[in-house]
Amino acid sequence: MSAEIISLSQARKAKEKTKAAKGAAGNRLKFGRTKAQKALDQLEAERKVRKLDFAKRDAPNDE
């Protein structure tokens, strides 16, 4: 019976690394968006603001 000799600190670090990788994968699914998607959303928001600004009417000056 010969068992494989392992370093406990290396085993602990490997376990923590896999746990962190699982957490990171979950966060990528929740929050991950590409730079292009962020830019597209920003352009759409600016377009909505411009459209609203051009639709505004000036208030008549009643003096």
Stockholm file with secondary structure:
# STOCKHOLM 1.0

chainA/1-63         MSAEIISLSQARKAKEKTKAAKGAAGNRLKFGRTKAQKALDQLEAERKVRKLDFAKRDAPNDE
#=GR chainA/1-63 SS CCCCCCCHHHHHHHHHHHHHHHHHHHHHHHHCCCHHHHHHHHHHHHHHHHHHHHHCCCCCCCC
#=GC SS_cons        CCCCCCCHHHHHHHHHHHHHHHHHHHHHHHHCCCHHHHHHHHHHHHHHHHHHHHHCCCCCCCC
//
